[in-house]
C-alpha cells in the first residue's frame, strides 16, 4: 500500500485568468493545498481569496504573504508576463520552489537571473511550457524520439493569437516573447538539439497589431525550423488553422493540429461552436486538461515523486531563442547564438 503524500503548501502570485485556473486546480488536487494569493488589484485579489477561502495580499505584496505564511513550500507566479522577475526572485530567495508562467521572462538576462537564483537556493524552478503536458504534443514528441519519422529534417510551427487576447499585451513587450516560446520549447524538446542561428522577418519589426514574425531557426544537428507567429488574427467565422506543428523526417512525418479538438456543435443560424477538449475543459465538474497535468506534475516534483519534465534551464533556452528572434528583427540580420 502506498503511503499518503502530504499536500504541497502553495501560494499564487497573480490572481488573473491563469492564477484563477491554478487556484481551482490546487483546490481539486490531493497533492496540493492553497495557502494564499497575491495580486496588484485589491478587488481581484480579494475576490479570488474569498472564492478559495484563503488570505489575499493586494498591491503585489508577495513579501508580506511569504512572511505571514512560513509554511508556504512553493509559489506559482502567474502575474503579467512583464512582472515575473521580482516575485520569482523573491520566492526563490525565500527558499520556495517556483512554477512560473510562460514566458518566464521578457529578456534573456532576467531568465538567466532566475535560473541562477534557483541553483543558489537549491530549489526547483519550473516553467509553464504547457505543450509538454498536451497529450497530442507529447505523443508526437514520443513518436519522433522512437524514430517513427527517421532522421528529422525540418520542423514547422504556427501559433496566432485572437484579437481579444492581444489587447492586454500589445506594446508591453516584443512579439517574440509572447506565444512563440511555446513552440520554440516544443522544437527544442522534440529535436533535442540547441538552436545555433536565427533569421527573422516581419513587416514592421513585429510591433504593430497587424504584424507577424516568420523566423528560420538552424539547429546544431542540421535541422531547420520555421516559426510563424502574429499579434492578432482577424475575427472571422469558421475555424482557421491558427495552431499547427509539423515534423518532417527521412522516413515519415508527424503533425499536431492544435486547433482541432475532435468535436463541433452546429446550430441553425449561428456559427459553429468548438468546445475546448484540451486546454482548460471541465469534465464532470472537475477542471481538466493540460494545466491539470502540469500542476499535478509540479506538486509531485516538489515531493520528489518524479523528476521535472521541464526546468528553468529549458525556459531559459527558449527565451534565448526568442531574444535572438527579436534582435534579428531589430538589426535585420542573422543572429548566431
N, C-alpha and C positions, 0 to 999 in steps of 0.2 A: 504493500500500500504506500502510495506517495505521501510524503509529508506535506502539510498545508504550507503555502508560501505566504509570508506576511506581506500585505499590500504595500506598495511603494507610496510614500507620502509625497504628493506632487502639488506644486503651485503653478499657476499660469500667469504669465505677463502678456497682456494684450487680449482683452475680452471682446474682440470684434468677431467677425464671422468664423474665422478659424479657431479662435480662442473658445468660442461657444461650442463649436464642434468637439474640441478636445475635452472641454468640461463634461459634456454629455458622455463621451467615450470613457472618461475616467470613472464617472458615476456608475456606468454599466459594466465596468471591468472588475473581476475578482482579484486582479493583480495590482490595482491602483486605488488610491484614496485621495480625493481632492481636499487640500488644506485651506487654500486661499487664492484669491485672484487679485490682479493689479492692473490698472489701466490709467490712461490720461483723463478720460471723460468720467466725471463723477456719476452721471446718470447711467451710462452703460455699465460701468464697473459695479455699481450698486445693484443694478437690475440682474446682472449675471450672478453676483454674490447671493442675492436673495433667492433666485431660482434654485441654486445649488446649496443653499443654507450654509454658506461659509463666509468668513470675513472678507470685505473688499477694501482695497487700498487705492485711492484715486490719486490724481496728479502724478502718475508714473512713479510713485514712491515704493519701488521694489525693495530698497534697502530697509525701510520700515517693516515691510512684510517679512523679509528674511530674519530680521532681528526679533520680531514678535513671535515667530514660529520656528524655533531651532530644530524642531522635528522634521522640517522640510528636507527631503533627501534629493529631490530632483525638481527642475524647473523647465517648463515648456515655454519658450519665447515665441509668441505668435503676434507680436507687435507689428506695426507697419514696416515694410521692407527696409526703409532708411533708418529705422530706430532699433535695430537689433544689437548694435555693438555694446552699448552701456549695460543693459540688463544681462547680456550673455557674459561679459567680463565680470560683472558684479556677482553673478551666481557662481561662476567658476572660482572666483577668488574666495568665496564663502565655502568652497568645497562641495558644491552641489553638482550632480550630473545634469546635463543640459541637452534638450532636444530643441533645435532652433528651426523655425520655418524657412522655407526656400524663398529667395536666395539667402544664404547665411549672412551675406554682407553685400554692399554695393561698391566694394573695392577689394582688390586682392590683398592690399595691406591690412585692412580690417579683418578679413577672413584669416590671414596668417596669424594675427594677434590672438584670435580666438583659439586656434589650434595650439599655439604655444602656451596659452594660459591653461588649457585643459591638460596639457602634458605636465606642466609645473604642478598642477593641483592633483594629478593622478586620478582624474575622474573621466567618465565617458562624455564625449561631445558627439552627438548625432545630428544629422541634418535631414530635414523632411523631404528627401528625394522620393516622393511617394510612388513614382512609377515602379520602383523596385518592389512595391507591395501590391501592384496591379497584376492580377493573375495572368492577364494577356501578355504583358511585357515580360513577366517572369518566365512564362512558358516559351516565349520567343528566345529569350536570352539562353535558357537551358538548352533549347534545340541547337542553337549556334554553338554553344560550348561543347555539345556532344558530337559536333561535326556534321550535323544534318545538311548544312549548305556548303560543306567543303571549306576551302580556304576563303575567307572573307575578302571581297574585292572592294566593295564600296557600300556606304550606308547613307540613308537619307531621312531627314526628319522635318516635319512641318507642324507648326503649332501657332494658330492665330486666335487672338482674343476677340471677344464680342465688344461692341461699342460701349455698353454699360460699364463693363469692368474697367475700361480704360480711364473713365472719369476720375477714379480715385488716385491714379498713379502718374498720368501723363505729365511730364515736366519735372517729376520728382527725382528721377534717376534715368540713366540710359536704358534704351530698349533691350540691349544685350543682356542685362541683368534680370529682366522680368520673368518671362516664361521660358526663355532659351535654356537656362540651367537644367530644367527637367530633361531636355533632350540631349544636351551636352553630357550630362551624367549618364544617361542611358547609352549613348555612343561609347563613352569611356568604359562603362561596365560590360557592355556586350563585346566590345572589341578587345578589351584587356590590353590596351596599349596607349601610351600618352600621346597627346597632340604636340606636334613639333612646329607646325607652321599654320598661319591663319591669313586668309584674304577675304575681306568682307565688302559687300556692295549695298548701296541704297540710293534713294533719290535725293534725300536731304539730311544725310547723316543719321537717320533713324530718329529724328527729333519731332516730326510733325504727326498729327493724327492719321494721316493717310500714308505715312511712310512705313518701310519694311526693312528687313535685313535678309540678305542671302549671303551666307558665309561658306567658304570652302575650307575644310579642315584637313590637314595632312597628318596622318598618324605615323608613329615611329616604325610600325611594321609595314608601311606602304599603303595601307588602306586610305581611301579618300572618302571624306564625309561631306555632305551638303546639308546645311541647316537653313531653314526658312522660317521667319517669324515676322509678325507685324503688330502694330499697336491695336488696330481695330478692324474687324470685319463688318462691312455694312449689314444692317438688319434686313435680311431677306427671308422669304418663306422657304420651306423645304429644309434639307439637311446638307450643308456643304461639307466637303472633306477637309475640315479645318485642322484635323489631327491625323497624322499619318507617320508611320515609322517603318522603313524597309531595310532589309539587309540582303545584298546580292553576293553570292559566292560562286566558286568554281563548280559546285555540284548541286546547287539549288538556291532557293531564296526563302525569306521569311518576311511576313508583313503583319503589322498591327494596325488595324483600322480603328483609331482611337475614338472616332465619332459614332461607331456602330455599337449599339447596346443590345441588339438582339430582339427588341420589341418596339412596336409602333402602335399608336392609338389614333384612329381616324374618325373624325366627327363631321357630320354634314355641315357645310357652310363655314368651316374653320380650318385653320392649318393643322397638319398632323402634330401629334404630341409624342415625344420620345422619352419615356420615363428613365430616370437615372438608374442603372443597374451596376455601376462600377465605382463611381467616386464617393457619393455620400447617400446611398439608398437606405431606406428604413425597412427592415424586414421583421415582421411580427412584433412591431413596436420597439425594436432594438435598432440602434444605429449600426449600420453595416458598411462594407466597402473597404477600400484600400487603407483609409485612415484608421479604421478599427484595427487592422492588422499591424499598421505601423505603431500605433500607441501601445498595443499589446506587446509588440516586439521590444519597444523601448523599456517598458517595465521589466520584461524578462532579462534584458541586458543589465539593468541596474541590479537585479537579483542574481546575476551570474548564472542564469539558466541557459544562456546561449551567447555566442559572440555576436557583435553588431554586424548587420548586413550592410550598413552604410555608416561611415565615420566622418569626423571633421576633416580628415585628410581628403576624403572623397569630395566633400563640399568645396574645399579649397581648390582642388584640381579643376572643378567645374567653373569656379569663379575666375581662376587664372585664364581659362579659355575665353570666358565672357569678356574679361578685361582686354584681352588681345583683339577680340572682335571689335569692341568699341574703339580701341586705339587704331585699328586698321581703317575704320570708317573715318576717323578724325584726320588721319595722316595720309589716307589714300594709297597705302602701300601694304605689302605683305609683312606680317609680323612673325618673327622667329621666337619661339618660346625656349 
